[in-house]
Amino acid sequence: MEALATKPLKILRLNAVKAKTGQPTSTIYAAMASGNFPKAIPLGERTVGWLESEIDSWIESRVRARDRASS
């Protein structure tokens, strides 16, 4: 039996996360601190990134919250 194909992991840097979510840096870091946004992954001494799949899931959760609120 063939193994299921998995989507390759992709790490997004801050500018890509900001562009994808429409959120400014301060909001991203505040939401991370409160546990309402995916945590950053250390990539180097002064470099972080976020898993694209986790950012996509966060966006989808915002859409679901909107849809529940409008029901």
PDB file of N, CA, C and O in Angstrom:
ATOM      1  N   MET A   1       0.844  -1.179   0.000  1.00  0.00           N
ATOM      2  CA  MET A   1       0.000   0.000   0.000  1.00  0.00           C
ATOM      3  C   MET A   1       0.890   1.244   0.000  1.00  0.00           C
ATOM      4  O   MET A   1       1.911   1.289   0.686  1.00  0.00           O
ATOM      5  N   GLU A   2       0.498   2.224  -0.757  1.00  0.00           N
ATOM      6  CA  GLU A   2       1.278   3.442  -0.897  1.00  0.00           C
ATOM      7  C   GLU A   2       1.061   4.360   0.295  1.00  0.00           C
ATOM      8  O   GLU A   2      -0.069   4.513   0.759  1.00  0.00           O
ATOM      9  N   ALA A   3       2.123   4.969   0.796  1.00  0.00           N
ATOM     10  CA  ALA A   3       2.008   5.912   1.918  1.00  0.00           C
ATOM     11  C   ALA A   3       1.281   7.171   1.450  1.00  0.00           C
ATOM     12  O   ALA A   3       1.422   7.601   0.305  1.00  0.00           O
ATOM     13  N   LEU A   4       0.508   7.744   2.353  1.00  0.00           N
ATOM     14  CA  LEU A   4      -0.189   8.982   2.022  1.00  0.00           C
ATOM     15  C   LEU A   4       0.808  10.103   1.811  1.00  0.00           C
ATOM     16  O   LEU A   4       1.771  10.248   2.564  1.00  0.00           O
ATOM     17  N   ALA A   5       0.569  10.884   0.792  1.00  0.00           N
ATOM     18  CA  ALA A   5       1.440  12.030   0.537  1.00  0.00           C
ATOM     19  C   ALA A   5       1.146  13.102   1.572  1.00  0.00           C
ATOM     20  O   ALA A   5      -0.015  13.424   1.827  1.00  0.00           O
ATOM     21  N   THR A   6       2.172  13.643   2.155  1.00  0.00           N
ATOM     22  CA  THR A   6       1.988  14.715   3.123  1.00  0.00           C
ATOM     23  C   THR A   6       2.499  16.009   2.514  1.00  0.00           C
ATOM     24  O   THR A   6       3.440  16.020   1.720  1.00  0.00           O
ATOM     25  N   LYS A   7       1.857  17.094   2.905  1.00  0.00           N
ATOM     26  CA  LYS A   7       2.278  18.402   2.425  1.00  0.00           C
ATOM     27  C   LYS A   7       3.618  18.738   3.072  1.00  0.00           C
ATOM     28  O   LYS A   7       3.749  18.643   4.292  1.00  0.00           O
ATOM     29  N   PRO A   8       4.604  19.126   2.286  1.00  0.00           N
ATOM     30  CA  PRO A   8       5.905  19.463   2.878  1.00  0.00           C
ATOM     31  C   PRO A   8       5.772  20.671   3.814  1.00  0.00           C
ATOM     32  O   PRO A   8       4.991  21.588   3.557  1.00  0.00           O
ATOM     33  N   LEU A   9       6.537  20.653   4.886  1.00  0.00           N
ATOM     34  CA  LEU A   9       6.519  21.765   5.828  1.00  0.00           C
ATOM     35  C   LEU A   9       7.194  22.981   5.199  1.00  0.00           C
ATOM     36  O   LEU A   9       8.218  22.875   4.525  1.00  0.00           O
ATOM     37  N   LYS A  10       6.588  24.125   5.443  1.00  0.00           N
ATOM     38  CA  LYS A  10       7.165  25.365   4.941  1.00  0.00           C
ATOM     39  C   LYS A  10       7.171  26.365   6.086  1.00  0.00           C
ATOM     40  O   LYS A  10       6.170  26.540   6.781  1.00  0.00           O
ATOM     41  N   ILE A  11       8.299  27.011   6.270  1.00  0.00           N
ATOM     42  CA  ILE A  11       8.432  28.024   7.313  1.00  0.00           C
ATOM     43  C   ILE A  11       8.313  29.403   6.685  1.00  0.00           C
ATOM     44  O   ILE A  11       8.961  29.713   5.685  1.00  0.00           O
ATOM     45  N   LEU A  12       7.463  30.227   7.303  1.00  0.00           N
ATOM     46  CA  LEU A  12       7.273  31.597   6.848  1.00  0.00           C
ATOM     47  C   LEU A  12       7.990  32.549   7.794  1.00  0.00           C
ATOM     48  O   LEU A  12       7.958  32.367   9.011  1.00  0.00           O
ATOM     49  N   ARG A  13       8.626  33.545   7.239  1.00  0.00           N
ATOM     50  CA  ARG A  13       9.252  34.591   8.044  1.00  0.00           C
ATOM     51  C   ARG A  13       8.196  35.652   8.366  1.00  0.00           C
ATOM     52  O   ARG A  13       7.098  35.626   7.809  1.00  0.00           O
ATOM     53  N   LEU A  14       8.526  36.572   9.254  1.00  0.00           N
ATOM     54  CA  LEU A  14       7.562  37.540   9.772  1.00  0.00           C
ATOM     55  C   LEU A  14       6.838  38.323   8.674  1.00  0.00           C
ATOM     56  O   LEU A  14       5.618  38.470   8.738  1.00  0.00           O
ATOM     57  N   ASN A  15       7.554  38.822   7.680  1.00  0.00           N
ATOM     58  CA  ASN A  15       6.888  39.611   6.634  1.00  0.00           C
ATOM     59  C   ASN A  15       5.843  38.786   5.884  1.00  0.00           C
ATOM     60  O   ASN A  15       4.791  39.308   5.516  1.00  0.00           O
ATOM     61  N   ALA A  16       6.123  37.518   5.659  1.00  0.00           N
ATOM     62  CA  ALA A  16       5.148  36.653   4.978  1.00  0.00           C
ATOM     63  C   ALA A  16       3.948  36.386   5.878  1.00  0.00           C
ATOM     64  O   ALA A  16       2.815  36.330   5.400  1.00  0.00           O
ATOM     65  N   VAL A  17       4.187  36.219   7.179  1.00  0.00           N
ATOM     66  CA  VAL A  17       3.085  36.003   8.127  1.00  0.00           C
ATOM     67  C   VAL A  17       2.206  37.254   8.196  1.00  0.00           C
ATOM     68  O   VAL A  17       0.979  37.157   8.202  1.00  0.00           O
ATOM     69  N   LYS A  18       2.837  38.418   8.246  1.00  0.00           N
ATOM     70  CA  LYS A  18       2.085  39.673   8.268  1.00  0.00           C
ATOM     71  C   LYS A  18       1.244  39.817   7.005  1.00  0.00           C
ATOM     72  O   LYS A  18       0.079  40.207   7.075  1.00  0.00           O
ATOM     73  N   ALA A  19       1.829  39.505   5.857  1.00  0.00           N
ATOM     74  CA  ALA A  19       1.098  39.619   4.591  1.00  0.00           C
ATOM     75  C   ALA A  19      -0.058  38.622   4.532  1.00  0.00           C
ATOM     76  O   ALA A  19      -1.142  38.947   4.047  1.00  0.00           O
ATOM     77  N   LYS A  20       0.178  37.417   5.025  1.00  0.00           N
ATOM     78  CA  LYS A  20      -0.840  36.356   4.942  1.00  0.00           C
ATOM     79  C   LYS A  20      -1.993  36.614   5.906  1.00  0.00           C
ATOM     80  O   LYS A  20      -3.142  36.314   5.583  1.00  0.00           O
ATOM     81  N   THR A  21      -1.703  37.170   7.096  1.00  0.00           N
ATOM     82  CA  THR A  21      -2.744  37.356   8.102  1.00  0.00           C
ATOM     83  C   THR A  21      -3.338  38.759   8.113  1.00  0.00           C
ATOM     84  O   THR A  21      -4.445  38.958   8.614  1.00  0.00           O
ATOM     85  N   GLY A  22      -2.623  39.723   7.572  1.00  0.00           N
ATOM     86  CA  GLY A  22      -3.077  41.106   7.641  1.00  0.00           C
ATOM     87  C   GLY A  22      -2.855  41.734   9.010  1.00  0.00           C
ATOM     88  O   GLY A  22      -3.400  42.798   9.302  1.00  0.00           O
ATOM     89  N   GLN A  23      -2.057  41.081   9.850  1.00  0.00           N
ATOM     90  CA  GLN A  23      -1.812  41.559  11.209  1.00  0.00           C
ATOM     91  C   GLN A  23      -0.451  42.236  11.297  1.00  0.00           C
ATOM     92  O   GLN A  23       0.507  41.789  10.665  1.00  0.00           O
ATOM     93  N   PRO A  24      -0.358  43.315  12.080  1.00  0.00           N
ATOM     94  CA  PRO A  24       0.947  43.946  12.285  1.00  0.00           C
ATOM     95  C   PRO A  24       1.789  43.139  13.276  1.00  0.00           C
ATOM     96  O   PRO A  24       1.275  42.277  13.988  1.00  0.00           O
ATOM     97  N   THR A  25       3.067  43.428  13.306  1.00  0.00           N
ATOM     98  CA  THR A  25       3.999  42.719  14.177  1.00  0.00           C
ATOM     99  C   THR A  25       3.551  42.712  15.632  1.00  0.00           C
ATOM    100  O   THR A  25       3.555  41.662  16.275  1.00  0.00           O
ATOM    101  N   SER A  26       3.165  43.871  16.158  1.00  0.00           N
ATOM    102  CA  SER A  26       2.794  43.962  17.572  1.00  0.00           C
ATOM    103  C   SER A  26       1.604  43.069  17.902  1.00  0.00           C
ATOM    104  O   SER A  26       1.569  42.462  18.972  1.00  0.00           O
ATOM    105  N   THR A  27       0.638  42.979  17.010  1.00  0.00           N
ATOM    106  CA  THR A  27      -0.540  42.137  17.228  1.00  0.00           C
ATOM    107  C   THR A  27      -0.161  40.664  17.186  1.00  0.00           C
ATOM    108  O   THR A  27      -0.665  39.872  17.983  1.00  0.00           O
ATOM    109  N   ILE A  28       0.716  40.292  16.273  1.00  0.00           N
ATOM    110  CA  ILE A  28       1.162  38.901  16.176  1.00  0.00           C
ATOM    111  C   ILE A  28       1.846  38.482  17.469  1.00  0.00           C
ATOM    112  O   ILE A  28       1.536  37.425  18.019  1.00  0.00           O
ATOM    113  N   TYR A  29       2.772  39.299  17.960  1.00  0.00           N
ATOM    114  CA  TYR A  29       3.503  38.944  19.175  1.00  0.00           C
ATOM    115  C   TYR A  29       2.598  38.975  20.410  1.00  0.00           C
ATOM    116  O   TYR A  29       2.764  38.148  21.306  1.00  0.00           O
ATOM    117  N   ALA A  30       1.654  39.902  20.474  1.00  0.00           N
ATOM    118  CA  ALA A  30       0.716  39.948  21.608  1.00  0.00           C
ATOM    119  C   ALA A  30      -0.183  38.714  21.601  1.00  0.00           C
ATOM    120  O   ALA A  30      -0.440  38.126  22.652  1.00  0.00           O
ATOM    121  N   ALA A  31      -0.659  38.324  20.423  1.00  0.00           N
ATOM    122  CA  ALA A  31      -1.511  37.132  20.312  1.00  0.00           C
ATOM    123  C   ALA A  31      -0.725  35.868  20.649  1.00  0.00           C
ATOM    124  O   ALA A  31      -1.266  34.946  21.260  1.00  0.00           O
ATOM    125  N   MET A  32       0.538  35.819  20.259  1.00  0.00           N
ATOM    126  CA  MET A  32       1.386  34.674  20.626  1.00  0.00           C
ATOM    127  C   MET A  32       1.533  34.600  22.142  1.00  0.00           C
ATOM    128  O   MET A  32       1.429  33.519  22.722  1.00  0.00           O
ATOM    129  N   ALA A  33       1.772  35.737  22.783  1.00  0.00           N
ATOM    130  CA  ALA A  33       1.967  35.774  24.231  1.00  0.00           C
ATOM    131  C   ALA A  33       0.714  35.335  24.982  1.00  0.00           C
ATOM    132  O   ALA A  33       0.805  34.746  26.059  1.00  0.00           O
ATOM    133  N   SER A  34      -0.450  35.621  24.413  1.00  0.00           N
ATOM    134  CA  SER A  34      -1.703  35.239  25.073  1.00  0.00           C
ATOM    135  C   SER A  34      -2.172  33.844  24.669  1.00  0.00           C
ATOM    136  O   SER A  34      -3.200  33.366  25.149  1.00  0.00           O
ATOM    137  N   GLY A  35      -1.419  33.196  23.790  1.00  0.00           N
ATOM    138  CA  GLY A  35      -1.778  31.842  23.372  1.00  0.00           C
ATOM    139  C   GLY A  35      -2.817  31.777  22.265  1.00  0.00           C
ATOM    140  O   GLY A  35      -3.393  30.720  22.006  1.00  0.00           O
ATOM    141  N   ASN A  36      -3.057  32.912  21.612  1.00  0.00           N
ATOM    142  CA  ASN A  36      -4.076  32.969  20.554  1.00  0.00           C
ATOM    143  C   ASN A  36      -3.497  33.008  19.146  1.00  0.00           C
ATOM    144  O   ASN A  36      -4.199  33.343  18.193  1.00  0.00           O
ATOM    145  N   PHE A  37      -2.230  32.670  19.014  1.00  0.00           N
ATOM    146  CA  PHE A  37      -1.571  32.670  17.710  1.00  0.00           C
ATOM    147  C   PHE A  37      -0.467  31.628  17.778  1.00  0.00           C
ATOM    148  O   PHE A  37       0.121  31.430  18.842  1.00  0.00           O
ATOM    149  N   PRO A  38      -0.170  30.955  16.668  1.00  0.00           N
ATOM    150  CA  PRO A  38       0.895  29.946  16.688  1.00  0.00           C
ATOM    151  C   PRO A  38       2.222  30.515  17.176  1.00  0.00           C
ATOM    152  O   PRO A  38       2.575  31.654  16.870  1.00  0.00           O
ATOM    153  N   LYS A  39       2.940  29.717  17.928  1.00  0.00           N
ATOM    154  CA  LYS A  39       4.251  30.130  18.444  1.00  0.00           C
ATOM    155  C   LYS A  39       5.294  30.099  17.330  1.00  0.00           C
ATOM    156  O   LYS A  39       5.244  29.259  16.431  1.00  0.00           O
ATOM    157  N   ALA A  40       6.225  31.021  17.411  1.00  0.00           N
ATOM    158  CA  ALA A  40       7.327  31.093  16.451  1.00  0.00           C
ATOM    159  C   ALA A  40       8.315  29.956  16.711  1.00  0.00           C
ATOM    160  O   ALA A  40       8.421  29.442  17.825  1.00  0.00           O
ATOM    161  N   ILE A  41       9.020  29.586  15.672  1.00  0.00           N
ATOM    162  CA  ILE A  41      10.053  28.552  15.733  1.00  0.00           C
ATOM    163  C   ILE A  41      11.409  29.244  15.612  1.00  0.00           C
ATOM    164  O   ILE A  41      11.655  29.952  14.636  1.00  0.00           O
ATOM    165  N   PRO A  42      12.290  29.045  16.595  1.00  0.00           N
ATOM    166  CA  PRO A  42      13.620  29.646  16.474  1.00  0.00           C
ATOM    167  C   PRO A  42      14.376  29.025  15.291  1.00  0.00           C
ATOM    168  O   PRO A  42      14.445  27.803  15.159  1.00  0.00           O
ATOM    169  N   LEU A  43      14.932  29.874  14.448  1.00  0.00           N
ATOM    170  CA  LEU A  43      15.692  29.410  13.284  1.00  0.00           C
ATOM    171  C   LEU A  43      17.175  29.740  13.409  1.00  0.00           C
ATOM    172  O   LEU A  43      18.017  29.146  12.736  1.00  0.00           O
ATOM    173  N   GLY A  44      17.468  30.665  14.250  1.00  0.00           N
ATOM    174  CA  GLY A  44      18.849  31.101  14.452  1.00  0.00           C
ATOM    175  C   GLY A  44      18.903  31.946  15.696  1.00  0.00           C
ATOM    176  O   GLY A  44      17.939  32.015  16.458  1.00  0.00           O
ATOM    177  N   GLU A  45      20.017  32.580  15.898  1.00  0.00           N
ATOM    178  CA  GLU A  45      20.201  33.391  17.103  1.00  0.00           C
ATOM    179  C   GLU A  45      19.181  34.520  17.210  1.00  0.00           C
ATOM    180  O   GLU A  45      18.668  34.800  18.293  1.00  0.00           O
ATOM    181  N   ARG A  46      18.892  35.160  16.093  1.00  0.00           N
ATOM    182  CA  ARG A  46      17.944  36.286  16.088  1.00  0.00           C
ATOM    183  C   ARG A  46      16.895  36.133  14.996  1.00  0.00           C
ATOM    184  O   ARG A  46      16.367  37.128  14.499  1.00  0.00           O
ATOM    185  N   THR A  47      16.591  34.907  14.622  1.00  0.00           N
ATOM    186  CA  THR A  47      15.688  34.641  13.511  1.00  0.00           C
ATOM    187  C   THR A  47      14.614  33.650  13.931  1.00  0.00           C
ATOM    188  O   THR A  47      14.910  32.615  14.528  1.00  0.00           O
ATOM    189  N   VAL A  48      13.360  33.977  13.613  1.00  0.00           N
ATOM    190  CA  VAL A  48      12.253  33.056  13.882  1.00  0.00           C
ATOM    191  C   VAL A  48      11.398  32.915  12.634  1.00  0.00           C
ATOM    192  O   VAL A  48      11.487  33.718  11.706  1.00  0.00           O
ATOM    193  N   GLY A  49      10.578  31.894  12.630  1.00  0.00           N
ATOM    194  CA  GLY A  49       9.634  31.671  11.558  1.00  0.00           C
ATOM    195  C   GLY A  49       8.418  30.950  12.113  1.00  0.00           C
ATOM    196  O   GLY A  49       8.405  30.544  13.275  1.00  0.00           O
ATOM    197  N   TRP A  50       7.417  30.795  11.297  1.00  0.00           N
ATOM    198  CA  TRP A  50       6.192  30.117  11.686  1.00  0.00           C
ATOM    199  C   TRP A  50       5.877  29.053  10.644  1.00  0.00           C
ATOM    200  O   TRP A  50       6.138  29.244   9.456  1.00  0.00           O
ATOM    201  N   LEU A  51       5.318  27.933  11.088  1.00  0.00           N
ATOM    202  CA  LEU A  51       4.898  26.913  10.139  1.00  0.00           C
ATOM    203  C   LEU A  51       3.694  27.423   9.354  1.00  0.00           C
ATOM    204  O   LEU A  51       2.711  27.872   9.942  1.00  0.00           O
ATOM    205  N   GLU A  52       3.770  27.353   8.052  1.00  0.00           N
ATOM    206  CA  GLU A  52       2.684  27.831   7.209  1.00  0.00           C
ATOM    207  C   GLU A  52       1.391  27.094   7.537  1.00  0.00           C
ATOM    208  O   GLU A  52       0.323  27.706   7.556  1.00  0.00           O
ATOM    209  N   SER A  53       1.468  25.790   7.794  1.00  0.00           N
ATOM    210  CA  SER A  53       0.264  25.017   8.101  1.00  0.00           C
ATOM    211  C   SER A  53      -0.411  25.517   9.378  1.00  0.00           C
ATOM    212  O   SER A  53      -1.639  25.516   9.464  1.00  0.00           O
ATOM    213  N   GLU A  54       0.373  25.944  10.369  1.00  0.00           N
ATOM    214  CA  GLU A  54      -0.215  26.481  11.596  1.00  0.00           C
ATOM    215  C   GLU A  54      -0.850  27.850  11.363  1.00  0.00           C
ATOM    216  O   GLU A  54      -1.879  28.169  11.958  1.00  0.00           O
ATOM    217  N   ILE A  55      -0.245  28.649  10.509  1.00  0.00           N
ATOM    218  CA  ILE A  55      -0.835  29.946  10.162  1.00  0.00           C
ATOM    219  C   ILE A  55      -2.134  29.726   9.394  1.00  0.00           C
ATOM    220  O   ILE A  55      -3.128  30.409   9.643  1.00  0.00           O
ATOM    221  N   ASP A  56      -2.129  28.776   8.465  1.00  0.00           N
ATOM    222  CA  ASP A  56      -3.354  28.461   7.715  1.00  0.00           C
ATOM    223  C   ASP A  56      -4.463  27.994   8.659  1.00  0.00           C
ATOM    224  O   ASP A  56      -5.618  28.388   8.497  1.00  0.00           O
ATOM    225  N   SER A  57      -4.125  27.165   9.637  1.00  0.00           N
ATOM    226  CA  SER A  57      -5.114  26.692  10.609  1.00  0.00           C
ATOM    227  C   SER A  57      -5.661  27.847  11.442  1.00  0.00           C
ATOM    228  O   SER A  57      -6.854  27.890  11.740  1.00  0.00           O
ATOM    229  N   TRP A  58      -4.786  28.786  11.817  1.00  0.00           N
ATOM    230  CA  TRP A  58      -5.232  29.946  12.576  1.00  0.00           C
ATOM    231  C   TRP A  58      -6.225  30.769  11.750  1.00  0.00           C
ATOM    232  O   TRP A  58      -7.256  31.199  12.269  1.00  0.00           O
ATOM    233  N   ILE A  59      -5.922  30.986  10.476  1.00  0.00           N
ATOM    234  CA  ILE A  59      -6.825  31.737   9.600  1.00  0.00           C
ATOM    235  C   ILE A  59      -8.170  31.007   9.491  1.00  0.00           C
ATOM    236  O   ILE A  59      -9.229  31.628   9.585  1.00  0.00           O
ATOM    237  N   GLU A  60      -8.118  29.698   9.295  1.00  0.00           N
ATOM    238  CA  GLU A  60      -9.354  28.911   9.199  1.00  0.00           C
ATOM    239  C   GLU A  60     -10.168  29.001  10.487  1.00  0.00           C
ATOM    240  O   GLU A  60     -11.398  29.033  10.433  1.00  0.00           O
ATOM    241  N   SER A  61      -9.504  29.044  11.645  1.00  0.00           N
ATOM    242  CA  SER A  61     -10.228  29.161  12.914  1.00  0.00           C
ATOM    243  C   SER A  61     -10.930  30.514  13.017  1.00  0.00           C
ATOM    244  O   SER A  61     -12.021  30.607  13.579  1.00  0.00           O
ATOM    245  N   ARG A  62     -10.308  31.556  12.480  1.00  0.00           N
ATOM    246  CA  ARG A  62     -10.938  32.886  12.473  1.00  0.00           C
ATOM    247  C   ARG A  62     -12.181  32.882  11.587  1.00  0.00           C
ATOM    248  O   ARG A  62     -13.185  33.508  11.927  1.00  0.00           O
ATOM    249  N   VAL A  63     -12.122  32.182  10.454  1.00  0.00           N
ATOM    250  CA  VAL A  63     -13.277  32.084   9.555  1.00  0.00           C
ATOM    251  C   VAL A  63     -14.407  31.325  10.256  1.00  0.00           C
ATOM    252  O   VAL A  63     -15.565  31.737  10.192  1.00  0.00           O
ATOM    253  N   ARG A  64     -14.066  30.210  10.931  1.00  0.00           N
ATOM    254  CA  ARG A  64     -15.084  29.437  11.656  1.00  0.00           C
ATOM    255  C   ARG A  64     -15.726  30.279  12.759  1.00  0.00           C
ATOM    256  O   ARG A  64     -16.940  30.224  12.953  1.00  0.00           O
ATOM    257  N   ALA A  65     -14.915  31.058  13.482  1.00  0.00           N
ATOM    258  CA  ALA A  65     -15.449  31.922  14.545  1.00  0.00           C
ATOM    259  C   ALA A  65     -16.403  32.966  13.946  1.00  0.00           C
ATOM    260  O   ALA A  65     -17.455  33.253  14.517  1.00  0.00           O
ATOM    261  N   ARG A  66     -16.035  33.516  12.818  1.00  0.00           N
ATOM    262  CA  ARG A  66     -16.913  34.485  12.154  1.00  0.00           C
ATOM    263  C   ARG A  66     -18.220  33.845  11.751  1.00  0.00           C
ATOM    264  O   ARG A  66     -19.288  34.422  11.954  1.00  0.00           O
ATOM    265  N   ASP A  67     -18.145  32.642  11.175  1.00  0.00           N
ATOM    266  CA  ASP A  67     -19.350  31.964  10.724  1.00  0.00           C
ATOM    267  C   ASP A  67     -20.268  31.583  11.880  1.00  0.00           C
ATOM    268  O   ASP A  67     -21.490  31.663  11.760  1.00  0.00           O
ATOM    269  N   ARG A  68     -19.670  31.164  13.017  1.00  0.00           N
ATOM    270  CA  ARG A  68     -20.490  30.838  14.203  1.00  0.00           C
ATOM    271  C   ARG A  68     -21.180  32.105  14.728  1.00  0.00           C
ATOM    272  O   ARG A  68     -22.340  32.057  15.137  1.00  0.00           O
ATOM    273  N   ALA A  69     -20.479  33.209  14.716  1.00  0.00           N
ATOM    274  CA  ALA A  69     -21.027  34.459  15.229  1.00  0.00           C
ATOM    275  C   ALA A  69     -22.184  34.978  14.372  1.00  0.00           C
ATOM    276  O   ALA A  69     -23.098  35.630  14.877  1.00  0.00           O
ATOM    277  N   SER A  70     -22.135  34.685  13.084  1.00  0.00           N
ATOM    278  CA  SER A  70     -23.180  35.192  12.187  1.00  0.00           C
ATOM    279  C   SER A  70     -24.346  34.221  12.038  1.00  0.00           C
ATOM    280  O   SER A  70     -25.316  34.525  11.344  1.00  0.00           O
ATOM    281  N   SER A  71     -24.265  33.076  12.671  1.00  0.00           N
ATOM    282  CA  SER A  71     -25.352  32.085  12.572  1.00  0.00           C
ATOM    283  C   SER A  71     -26.486  32.408  13.495  1.00  0.00           C
ATOM    284  O   SER A  71     -27.476  31.678  13.535  1.00  0.00           O
TER     285      SER A  71
END
